[in-house]
Every structure is written in structure tokens, then in C-alpha cells.
């Protein structure tokens, strides 16, 4: 075999190898395409489901552990517990947001907790109460807020831990019982400024629970302002929450404002609700509560998971927030310390 024949054989073998390689690649790509098409079809189904859930979530704020939009799946609702616990970075808040309601129809919140980190820090009770009273009476809530986060004020509140009693500065009866306008500080960094009658909050006033900066909890501030009677919200008023967006998730529904009637601390009558999501987008809802129990929206069917439609989106009344039967009960302003006496 001469040199030219050897070259021809080598070229022929090379061409055959290339053809074989092309054939193998073709078969491989054909099989991959078939598998990809199957996976794509599956993903389209998943996408359609998740997209519908996202659409309803955007209209209904978010899906909560006790409340959900219509398209929310049971698995999404079940996962909300884990998501809620995941954002509670400090141990005193873990396991607070289960499927039961903690005074909040939406994200189940807990009261502020002050830690034992104030060793050696002193406070001057009367001077500090007078200082805060002056700012509150002047309507300077930003100054009040700044004071409440100072260590000397937090340690004052911490000294009341485990008690319902409160420190008081303001008008009193002849025997020193709060009566008129006054300021009170309770445990758990809670404050009240407003009207009193015979030792209990009665009239118009504002209650605020300030969460300490070190708590790393999703709630930053919890407030009720409006009418009081018998030491509890009674009459017309507004409940308000401020949140730390870094600790919010994309699962729970976060109530920002509940405006309407209150009875012994519970929502009562027509309620106007504003929810807010992690991005700061707000949604407005209407509903009706009867002594803390949300009523089913008229002419609206139960959700596919048996949940009750309790709130309607103002801009699209066909969209609702749904709750379990248990979750629709006992809704109101949670965490208010009541029933204590003035501590000297």
C-alpha cells in the first residue's frame, strides 16, 4: 500500500468518525429535547399554579398562617408556620406564630420582651416620667419614641417585669388614684398617655408597645389610639403596627392598621383594614367583626380549602382574605397589660 492510499484510508476513517459523532449528538439532543419538553410541560403547570397564587397574593397582600387569599394552596398555608418562626431571630419569640391567633388576624405577634441586659444602669423615676409626659402632652411623639428606646427608660420598664403594676405621672384623686390626664409605663416597654377615671384608662388615649432595638423581631412598634373604657379599647379607634422589613417574609399577611370599633379590646363592627407586604406595598380591605369574630363576606363562597372569606379588597370586591374558622375568632389588640395598680 503506497502513501497516497494510506492518506485516502485515513481521510475516509476521519469522515466516518465525524458522521458517527454527528449521529450520536443528534440522538442525544433528540432525547434531551424530549425530556426537556416533558419537564417544560410540568414547569408550565407549576408556573401557572404559582403565578395564580402570586396574582392573588399581590392583591391580597400575602398568605398568612391563619389567613390566606383564595388561590393559596394548603401547602403554602402550612409552610407559613416555618416561615414565621424563621424570621423570629431571638429565642423569646420562637414558636409564637402557629395556626392559632395571637390577637391578630394576620401575622400572629407576641408582646415586646426586654432582656436582662441593664445591670448597673440606674433610672430616676419621677424625672423620667415628667420628661416623657411633657413631650407627649406637646404632641411630640418622635421625642417620646426616642426616649422609650434609651436604656434608662427601658430599665425603668424592665423593673416591672412579671407585674401588672405601672408607674404613673399625672392627675390623680385626693388619695393618689389616677384620674384625669396621665402617663403610665408598664412592663415590656409599654406606655399609655391619655385619660383616666378612678384608676383605669377611660376616655381617649394612646397605648404603645416599643420593641427594643436588639430584639431582631419582625414587629418594631405596636400601637392603639382611640377610646378606652374599663382599662381596654372600647369605642372608636385605630390599631397600628410598624414592622422591620428585613424580618418580613413573602408568606405571611401583615396587618398595618385596623380602624373601626372596639369592644373590650376586640374588633367590633365595620372594620377598615390595611395590610402591608415586605416591599412596603399597602392594600385596603373591608370587613365586619362581631366581638372579635370575623363575619363571612356576604354572597362569597368558602374557599377550596374550607376557609372563610372575611375581608374584601376595596378596589376589587371579588378578592378576599380567607381565614380558618378558628383563626376568625378572638381578634383584637393583643398584649395590653391591664388590671395593675400604681407602683410608688
C-alpha positions as a printed NumPy array, in Angstrom:
array([[  0.   ,   0.   ,   0.   ],
       [  1.523,   3.267,  -1.143],
       [  1.47 ,   6.569,   0.652],
       [ -1.483,   8.015,  -1.297],
       [ -3.702,   5.01 ,  -0.477],
       [ -2.851,   5.338,   3.2  ],
       [ -3.874,   9.009,   3.132],
       [ -7.219,   8.124,   1.436],
       [ -7.953,   5.467,   4.066],
       [ -7.147,   7.906,   6.876],
       [ -9.415,  10.579,   5.383],
       [-12.228,   8.028,   4.925],
       [-11.895,   6.895,   8.556],
       [-11.905,  10.502,   9.737],
       [-15.058,  11.313,   7.765],
       [-16.748,   8.183,   9.14 ],
       [-15.817,   9.206,  12.671],
       [-17.27 ,  12.673,  12.153],
       [-20.505,  11.222,  10.742],
       [-20.743,   8.822,  13.676],
       [-20.172,  11.678,  16.138],
       [-22.868,  13.768,  14.487],
       [-25.278,  10.837,  14.653],
       [-24.573,  10.315,  18.363],
       [-25.059,  14.014,  19.118],
       [-28.309,  14.057,  17.135],
       [-29.704,  11.129,  19.083],
       [-28.594,  12.63 ,  22.365],
       [-30.103,  16.005,  21.593],
       [-33.332,  14.402,  20.391],
       [-33.65 ,  12.516,  23.675],
       [-32.792,  15.628,  25.703],
       [-35.346,  17.656,  23.816],
       [-37.982,  15.065,  24.557],
       [-37.095,  15.108,  28.254],
       [-36.912,  18.882,  28.277],
       [-40.34 ,  19.131,  26.702],
       [-41.789,  16.889,  29.393],
       [-40.095,  18.933,  32.104],
       [-41.194,  22.161,  30.46 ],
       [-44.782,  20.947,  30.394],
       [-44.519,  20.117,  34.08 ],
       [-42.962,  23.501,  34.815],
       [-45.679,  25.279,  32.869],
       [-48.251,  23.612,  35.111],
       [-46.261,  24.591,  38.212],
       [-45.773,  28.096,  36.872],
       [-49.464,  28.525,  36.156],
       [-50.3  ,  27.489,  39.715],
       [-47.635,  29.657,  41.296],
       [-48.456,  32.583,  39.042],
       [-52.118,  32.432,  40.047],
       [-51.072,  32.32 ,  43.695],
       [-48.766,  35.275,  43.128],
       [-51.553,  37.216,  41.421],
       [-53.903,  36.723,  44.349],
       [-51.103,  37.375,  46.829],
       [-50.343,  40.702,  45.195],
       [-53.977,  41.689,  45.505],
       [-54.401,  40.128,  48.941],
       [-51.073,  41.187,  50.389],
       [-49.569,  37.85 ,  51.471],
       [-50.612,  34.376,  52.598],
       [-50.672,  34.061,  56.383],
       [-50.707,  31.202,  58.841],
       [-54.305,  31.952,  59.795],
       [-55.359,  33.975,  56.791],
       [-54.958,  33.424,  53.062],
       [-56.012,  34.671,  49.671],
       [-58.347,  32.429,  47.649],
       [-55.66 ,  30.907,  45.444],
       [-53.359,  29.999,  48.318],
       [-52.673,  26.27 ,  48.463],
       [-52.839,  24.288,  51.696],
       [-49.122,  23.588,  51.387],
       [-48.405,  27.297,  51.233],
       [-50.521,  27.873,  54.315],
       [-48.822,  25.023,  56.142],
       [-45.368,  26.348,  55.264],
       [-46.223,  29.735,  56.757],
       [-45.531,  28.47 ,  60.271],
       [-41.953,  27.591,  59.402],
       [-41.525,  30.863,  57.554],
       [-42.859,  32.807,  60.514],
       [-40.587,  31.126,  63.016],
       [-37.637,  31.635,  60.67 ],
       [-37.884,  35.414,  60.942],
       [-38.078,  35.451,  64.738],
       [-34.398,  35.716,  65.43 ],
       [-34.465,  35.75 ,  69.225],
       [-35.492,  32.786,  71.337],
       [-38.172,  34.599,  73.304],
       [-40.235,  34.951,  70.124],
       [-39.884,  31.443,  68.686],
       [-42.999,  29.337,  68.166],
       [-45.34 ,  32.288,  68.664],
       [-46.993,  32.228,  65.254],
       [-48.711,  28.881,  64.953],
       [-52.082,  28.316,  63.337],
       [-53.773,  29.781,  66.384],
       [-54.293,  33.537,  66.522],
       [-52.471,  35.764,  68.965],
       [-54.822,  38.736,  68.906],
       [-54.052,  39.444,  65.272],
       [-55.985,  38.097,  62.3  ],
       [-52.897,  38.12 ,  60.165],
       [-49.327,  37.722,  61.374],
       [-49.557,  36.238,  64.875],
       [-47.495,  38.608,  67.003],
       [-46.166,  38.455,  70.52 ],
       [-45.521,  41.205,  73.053],
       [-42.199,  43.006,  73.335],
       [-39.641,  41.363,  75.606],
       [-36.919,  43.246,  77.453],
       [-33.829,  41.19 ,  78.265],
       [-31.752,  41.312,  81.421],
       [-29.032,  43.484,  79.911],
       [-29.33 ,  46.539,  82.154],
       [-27.034,  45.642,  85.041],
       [-25.684,  48.762,  86.741],
       [-27.903,  51.169,  84.787],
       [-29.892,  53.491,  87.04 ],
       [-33.068,  55.446,  86.382],
       [-34.733,  58.403,  88.06 ],
       [-38.42 ,  57.529,  88.091],
       [-40.158,  60.878,  88.634],
       [-37.747,  62.875,  86.492],
       [-38.069,  60.473,  83.571],
       [-41.856,  60.248,  83.791],
       [-42.105,  64.039,  83.876],
       [-39.734,  64.311,  80.91 ],
       [-41.773,  61.945,  78.777],
       [-45.096,  63.403,  79.943],
       [-44.005,  66.845,  78.739],
       [-43.154,  65.631,  75.249],
       [-46.343,  63.56 ,  74.974],
       [-48.509,  66.454,  76.15 ],
       [-46.877,  68.62 ,  73.468],
       [-47.694,  66.018,  70.802],
       [-44.01 ,  65.295,  70.145],
       [-44.289,  61.554,  69.58 ],
       [-40.872,  61.333,  67.926],
       [-39.255,  62.566,  71.135],
       [-41.377,  60.074,  73.096],
       [-40.198,  57.308,  70.791],
       [-36.557,  58.324,  71.199],
       [-36.871,  58.37 ,  74.983],
       [-38.543,  54.941,  75.108],
       [-35.514,  53.401,  73.391],
       [-32.99 ,  54.897,  75.789],
       [-31.527,  52.398,  78.26 ],
       [-32.572,  54.44 ,  81.307],
       [-36.197,  54.238,  80.14 ],
       [-36.014,  50.569,  79.172],
       [-34.56 ,  49.668,  82.579],
       [-37.435,  51.58 ,  84.206],
       [-39.898,  49.365,  82.34 ],
       [-37.784,  46.265,  82.951],
       [-38.061,  46.816,  86.706],
       [-41.783,  45.992,  86.36 ],
       [-41.199,  42.641,  84.614],
       [-43.66 ,  39.982,  85.755],
       [-46.065,  42.521,  87.221],
       [-49.241,  44.216,  86.003],
       [-48.448,  47.302,  88.064],
       [-47.36 ,  50.569,  86.478],
       [-45.552,  53.797,  87.229],
       [-47.719,  56.888,  86.858],
       [-47.341,  60.628,  86.384],
       [-50.319,  62.965,  86.024],
       [-53.657,  63.922,  87.503],
       [-54.995,  61.987,  90.486],
       [-57.792,  61.948,  93.009],
       [-57.151,  63.137,  96.542],
       [-55.847,  59.74 ,  97.554],
       [-53.46 ,  59.412,  94.597],
       [-55.581,  57.321,  92.23 ],
       [-55.059,  58.171,  88.511],
       [-57.91 ,  60.413,  87.409],
       [-57.762,  62.927,  84.578],
       [-54.806,  63.029,  82.182],
       [-51.741,  60.984,  82.898],
       [-48.81 ,  58.882,  81.68 ],
       [-48.201,  55.276,  82.698],
       [-45.294,  52.939,  81.999],
       [-45.732,  49.174,  82.238],
       [-43.507,  46.132,  81.814],
       [-42.495,  45.033,  78.304],
       [-41.781,  48.624,  77.274],
       [-45.477,  49.56 ,  77.183],
       [-46.674,  53.137,  77.661],
       [-50.047,  54.835,  77.843],
       [-50.82 ,  58.527,  77.691],
       [-54.357,  59.846,  77.931],
       [-57.425,  59.999,  80.094],
       [-58.095,  58.051,  83.289],
       [-61.053,  57.525,  85.579],
       [-60.774,  56.111,  89.08 ],
       [-57.511,  54.3  ,  88.412],
       [-58.239,  52.799,  84.99 ],
       [-57.777,  54.033,  81.433],
       [-61.012,  55.655,  80.36 ],
       [-61.673,  58.289,  77.69 ],
       [-59.221,  58.997,  74.869],
       [-55.662,  57.808,  74.916],
       [-52.75 ,  56.13 ,  73.154],
       [-51.036,  52.875,  74.105],
       [-47.698,  51.945,  72.533],
       [-45.539,  48.872,  72.905],
       [-41.969,  49.738,  71.85 ],
       [-39.911,  46.714,  70.791],
       [-36.252,  47.103,  71.817],
       [-33.747,  47.571,  69.021],
       [-31.843,  44.438,  69.994],
       [-34.877,  42.156,  69.725],
       [-34.42 ,  41.41 ,  65.989],
       [-38.152,  40.747,  65.808],
       [-40.392,  41.466,  62.841],
       [-42.572,  43.884,  64.857],
       [-40.985,  47.239,  65.606],
       [-43.902,  49.037,  67.277],
       [-47.497,  48.212,  68.217],
       [-49.99 ,  50.975,  68.961],
       [-53.642,  51.624,  69.722],
       [-55.08 ,  55.113,  69.834],
       [-58.721,  55.979,  70.415],
       [-61.428,  55.489,  73.005],
       [-60.971,  53.492,  76.219],
       [-63.208,  52.184,  78.969],
       [-62.543,  49.738,  81.789],
       [-58.781,  49.768,  81.043],
       [-59.338,  48.421,  77.494],
       [-60.019,  49.784,  74.   ],
       [-63.752,  50.467,  73.848],
       [-65.327,  52.634,  71.165],
       [-63.791,  54.029,  68.004],
       [-60.066,  53.708,  67.479],
       [-57.141,  52.53 ,  65.419],
       [-54.634,  49.763,  65.946],
       [-51.294,  50.149,  64.172],
       [-48.162,  48.048,  63.601],
       [-44.733,  49.038,  62.314],
       [-42.515,  46.233,  61.024],
       [-38.847,  45.661,  60.28 ],
       [-38.872,  44.824,  56.575],
       [-35.676,  42.742,  56.831],
       [-37.523,  40.24 ,  59.03 ],
       [-40.723,  40.096,  56.968],
       [-41.301,  37.169,  54.618],
       [-43.258,  36.573,  51.449],
       [-45.729,  34.171,  53.053],
       [-47.499,  35.904,  55.926],
       [-50.107,  38.655,  55.779],
       [-49.026,  41.665,  57.849],
       [-51.771,  43.917,  59.193],
       [-50.67 ,  47.536,  59.487],
       [-53.901,  49.299,  60.505],
       [-57.253,  48.193,  61.9  ],
       [-59.643,  51.136,  62.039],
       [-63.177,  50.948,  63.396],
       [-64.999,  49.87 ,  66.535],
       [-63.532,  48.071,  69.55 ],
       [-65.224,  46.283,  72.424],
       [-63.166,  45.183,  75.43 ],
       [-60.128,  45.141,  73.164],
       [-61.76 ,  43.139,  70.352],
       [-62.635,  44.381,  66.872],
       [-66.351,  45.109,  66.751],
       [-68.474,  46.341,  63.841],
       [-67.356,  47.547,  60.433],
       [-63.576,  47.442,  60.131],
       [-61.242,  49.066,  57.64 ],
       [-58.017,  47.062,  57.37 ],
       [-54.732,  47.992,  55.726],
       [-52.176,  45.252,  55.083],
       [-48.595,  45.791,  54.016],
       [-46.075,  43.49 ,  52.369],
       [-42.3  ,  43.176,  52.537],
       [-41.896,  45.729,  49.737],
       [-43.99 ,  48.306,  51.569],
       [-46.988,  47.978,  49.229],
       [-50.285,  48.556,  51.04 ],
       [-53.714,  47.01 ,  50.383],
       [-57.072,  48.205,  51.739],
       [-59.807,  45.832,  52.884],
       [-63.305,  45.985,  54.354],
       [-64.859,  43.51 ,  56.753],
       [-67.134,  43.138,  59.739],
       [-66.298,  41.754,  63.162],
       [-68.64 ,  40.751,  65.948],
       [-66.899,  40.894,  69.346],
       [-63.659,  39.702,  67.802],
       [-65.088,  37.178,  65.331],
       [-64.891,  37.99 ,  61.639],
       [-68.15 ,  37.508,  59.769],
       [-68.242,  35.783,  56.406],
       [-68.436,  38.159,  53.442],
       [-71.969,  38.209,  52.044],
       [-72.518,  36.27 ,  48.809],
       [-68.96 ,  34.906,  48.877],
       [-68.372,  31.156,  48.904],
       [-65.986,  29.282,  51.15 ],
       [-62.501,  28.776,  49.809],
       [-61.478,  25.482,  48.232],
       [-59.702,  24.6  ,  51.481],
       [-62.763,  25.365,  53.605],
       [-61.542,  28.747,  54.801],
       [-63.973,  31.62 ,  55.353],
       [-63.878,  34.829,  53.26 ],
       [-63.773,  37.626,  55.855],
       [-62.316,  40.674,  54.107],
       [-62.87 ,  42.165,  50.649],
       [-60.329,  44.207,  48.732],
       [-61.668,  47.74 ,  48.282],
       [-60.506,  48.037,  44.681],
       [-61.762,  44.584,  43.711],
       [-64.508,  43.272,  45.995],
       [-64.314,  39.831,  44.379],
       [-60.942,  39.312,  46.028],
       [-60.926,  38.251,  49.675],
       [-58.762,  37.307,  52.608],
       [-59.729,  33.857,  53.867],
       [-59.31 ,  32.515,  57.4  ],
       [-59.884,  29.269,  59.217],
       [-62.921,  29.137,  61.467],
       [-60.643,  29.176,  64.499],
       [-58.471,  31.945,  63.087],
       [-61.507,  34.169,  62.555],
       [-62.148,  34.275,  66.317],
       [-60.677,  36.357,  69.152],
       [-59.298,  39.148,  67.006],
       [-58.315,  42.418,  68.607],
       [-55.495,  44.401,  70.173],
       [-53.166,  41.889,  71.794],
       [-50.636,  42.239,  74.574],
       [-52.073,  45.144,  76.586],
       [-51.188,  44.799,  80.287],
       [-54.293,  45.528,  82.38 ],
       [-55.515,  45.395,  85.95 ],
       [-52.482,  46.67 ,  87.812],
       [-52.033,  49.362,  90.428],
       [-49.718,  52.343,  90.682],
       [-46.312,  51.373,  91.987],
       [-44.561,  54.02 ,  94.032]])
